[in-house]
């Protein structure tokens, strides 16, 4: 059994308003090609600079859902972490992101609802000199507390 089998993120009781996280990513051509291959998306806006320029962009753009993937991955891995699930999201894509640009996502817990067992996260994304690329609000169900059962082996004793 792998070491990660029993890892879990923070439970609702371990989270507080104001908890935050910053994630920096550089989105490479490889990342984009893997995404496009997985989704079978062949939109030339994502791969062809000349086509994108004819559409009034500076070059090929990063698919918006790839940006959302970075956000949901950060939630699954870091805040609240393993075992958490996004149950609702509202997203505004403000500016396009181009291939090989560095982006920074800032996460903040803005509400902890113990009755509904969800937290509300505010996420802002920026590129370059603080150009806002994304604003999002997500409701996340953190993992529940669980206990790890110790596996014991019975050792046969002969008499």
Secondary structure, 3 states (H helix, E strand, C coil): CCHHHHCCCCCHHHCCCCCEEEEEEECCHHHHHHHHHHHCCCCHHHCCHHHHHHCCCCCCECCHHHHHHHHHHHHHHCCCCCCCEEEEEEEEECCCCECCCEEEEEEEEEEEECCCCEEEEEEEEEECCCEEEEEEEEEEECCCCCCCCCCCCCCCCCC
